[in-house]
Amino acid sequence: MLGSALVDMAETYLLRGKPLPQPDPMKTDHESDIEETIYLLLTGANDVEIVPHAIET
C-alpha cells in the first residue's frame, strides 16, 4: 500500500512538471519500530505521439 502511494505521488509530481523530491537519509522517526528502504522504479518517455486510427465505415 505504501509503495502504491509513492508511485501515485511520483506520477503527480511528474505530471505537474515538478522534480521528484530528493531523499534525505538524515530524516528518521524515533517512534518507529523498524525503518525499511523502499525502492521506487519509474519508467518514462519524453516523446509521446498519439496517432488516431482510421475508422472503417
C-alpha positions, 0 to 999 in steps of 0.5 A: 500500500505504501509503495502504491502511494509513492508511485501515485505521488511520483506520477503527480509530481511528474505530471505537474512538471515538478522534480521528484523530491530528493531523499534525505537519509538524515530524516528518521522517526524515533517512534518507529519500530523498524525503518525499511528502504523502499525502492521506487522504479519509474519508467518514462518517455519524453516523446509521446505521439498519439496517432488516431486510427482510421475508422472503417465505415 
